Every structure is written in C-alpha cells, then in structure tokens.
C-alpha cells in the first residue's frame, strides 16, 4: 500500500515557476490585451519607469525617452477616440534572455474602428525588457510598420481652430 501511495505522489505535478520566456510572452501579450481593454493600471505595470518608444505611423523615424506614465497617458487619450481597438500579437520570438535583460520580437496587426471606418496597420515589434522586482517590464518598444491602409489621422476628429 505504501508503494502505491508513493507512486501516486510521484506522478502529481509539482507547482513551479514559469520560465522567463513564458513570463516575457505574457508581458508582451498583456500589453495588447490591457490596451484594448483600456485597463490603464495593468498597462502601466507592463512598462518600466523610463521607456524608449517609437510607434504609431509609417512616418515615425525616431523614438523618445519618456516616463512610463507618458506612454499610458498617450494611449489612454488616443484609444477612447475609437469605437474599438484590436492589437493582435503573433509570432513572439525571444531572442536573448539574461537574468536582467531580454530581447524579443513579434508581429502585429492593429485595427482601430470609428464610425464604421477602420484603420489597419501591420508590422514588427521589437522589445527590450528588464527583469524588475515585479516581473518583466518593457524598457524599449519599437514599431516597424510594414503596411497601413490609410493614415491614422483620417479617422481622428478634426481639431477645433
């Protein structure tokens, strides 16, 4: 009987910690999910205190060092101007992981809808992440757009003079 119980215990799964690759993937997917859900607190937790961000347009050529809250403030002002936003992240590849730093890439399709019209963009995302006390956080995010159906500004409301 003891042997049967011991054999049963040996086959039970042992709770463990997720691998760095798993938690990095969760961080990357979590950014898109939080942004689309407009969950600004969760989104804020995915970014480090200082972030180099280069994104949004085919015309963007350089990034800028910004406070993480600036990223969230920018997105939280932009996304509610649309009826829906969807950021589909695919093909996540972790290229380098140390105890402190990780590099990853992914492909994305962003779709924003407003008043029955849509803006779409596809491209590549390059991430630099740092392993912080609370987990992996993005310190740099570069968007390399490969295609968009129109300028995003065509869907935004006209600025009042």
C-alpha positions in Angstrom: 0.0 0.0 0.0 2.8 2.4 0.8 4.3 1.8 -2.6 1.0 2.6 -4.3 0.7 5.9 -2.4 4.3 6.9 -3.1 3.9 6.1 -6.8 0.7 8.2 -6.9 2.5 11.1 -5.2 5.4 11.0 -7.6 3.1 11.4 -10.6 1.4 14.5 -9.2 2.5 17.7 -10.9 4.8 19.9 -8.9 3.8 23.5 -8.9 6.7 25.6 -10.3 7.6 28.9 -11.5 7.0 30.0 -15.1 10.1 30.2 -17.3 11.4 33.6 -18.2 10.2 33.0 -21.8 6.7 32.3 -20.6 6.5 35.5 -18.4 8.1 37.6 -21.2 5.4 36.3 -23.6 2.7 37.1 -21.0 4.1 40.6 -20.6 4.0 41.2 -24.4 0.5 39.8 -24.9 -0.6 41.6 -21.7 0.3 45.0 -23.2 -2.1 44.4 -26.2 -4.8 42.9 -24.0 -4.7 45.8 -21.4 -4.6 48.5 -24.1 -7.6 47.1 -25.9 -9.5 46.6 -22.6 -8.4 50.1 -21.6 -7.1 48.7 -18.4 -4.6 51.5 -17.8 -3.3 50.2 -14.5 -2.4 46.8 -15.9 -0.8 48.5 -18.9 1.2 50.8 -16.7 2.6 47.8 -14.8 4.0 46.4 -18.1 6.3 49.4 -18.7 9.5 50.4 -16.8 9.9 53.8 -15.3 11.7 55.1 -18.5 10.7 53.8 -21.9 12.1 54.5 -25.4 9.0 54.3 -27.5 8.9 54.5 -31.3 5.4 53.8 -32.7 2.2 54.7 -34.5 3.0 55.7 -38.0 4.9 54.9 -41.1 6.3 58.5 -40.8 7.8 57.8 -37.4 11.6 57.6 -37.6 12.9 58.0 -34.1 11.9 57.2 -30.5 11.9 59.4 -27.5 12.7 58.6 -23.9 9.5 59.0 -21.9 8.2 58.3 -18.5 6.1 55.2 -18.5 3.0 57.2 -17.4 3.5 59.3 -20.6 3.0 56.1 -22.7 -0.1 55.2 -20.8 -1.4 58.8 -20.9 -0.8 59.0 -24.6 -2.6 55.7 -25.3 -5.4 56.5 -22.8 -6.0 59.7 -24.6 -5.9 58.1 -28.1 -7.7 54.8 -27.8 -11.0 56.1 -26.4 -11.4 58.2 -29.6 -12.2 54.9 -31.4 -15.2 52.7 -31.1 -12.9 49.7 -30.8 -9.2 48.9 -31.0 -7.7 45.5 -31.5 -4.0 44.6 -31.3 -3.3 41.1 -32.5 0.2 39.9 -31.5 1.6 36.8 -33.2 4.9 35.1 -33.8 6.5 36.2 -30.5 10.2 35.2 -30.5 12.5 35.6 -27.6 16.0 36.2 -28.9 18.1 36.7 -25.8 17.4 36.3 -22.1 19.8 37.0 -19.2 18.8 37.3 -15.6 18.2 41.1 -16.1 17.6 41.8 -19.8 15.6 40.2 -22.6 15.1 41.0 -26.3 12.0 39.8 -28.2 10.2 40.4 -31.4 6.6 39.9 -32.6 4.3 40.6 -35.5 1.2 42.7 -35.0 -2.0 43.7 -36.7 -3.6 46.8 -35.2 -7.2 47.6 -36.2 -8.9 50.7 -35.0 -12.6 51.4 -35.8 -14.5 54.7 -35.6 -17.9 55.5 -37.1 -17.9 52.4 -39.4 -14.4 53.2 -40.8 -11.2 51.3 -39.9 -7.5 51.9 -39.8 -5.2 48.9 -40.0 -1.5 48.6 -39.7 0.7 45.5 -39.8 4.4 45.3 -38.9 7.0 44.1 -36.4 7.5 45.0 -32.8 11.0 44.9 -31.2 11.0 44.8 -27.4 13.7 45.3 -24.8 12.6 44.1 -21.4 14.1 44.3 -18.0 13.5 41.9 -15.1 12.3 44.1 -12.3 11.1 43.2 -8.8 7.5 42.9 -10.1 8.4 40.9 -13.2 9.5 41.7 -16.8 8.8 45.2 -17.9 9.3 46.9 -21.3 12.1 49.5 -21.4 12.0 50.0 -25.2 9.4 49.3 -27.8 10.0 49.9 -31.5 7.2 49.5 -34.0 8.3 48.9 -37.6 5.2 49.3 -39.7 5.1 47.3 -42.9 1.7 48.3 -44.2 -1.3 50.5 -43.3 -4.5 51.1 -45.2 -4.6 54.8 -44.6 -3.1 57.5 -42.3 -4.5 57.1 -38.7 -5.2 60.8 -38.7 -8.0 60.3 -41.2 -10.1 58.6 -38.5 -9.4 61.1 -35.8 -11.8 64.0 -35.2 -10.8 67.3 -36.8 -9.0 69.7 -34.5 -11.0 72.7 -33.5 -9.5 76.0 -34.6 
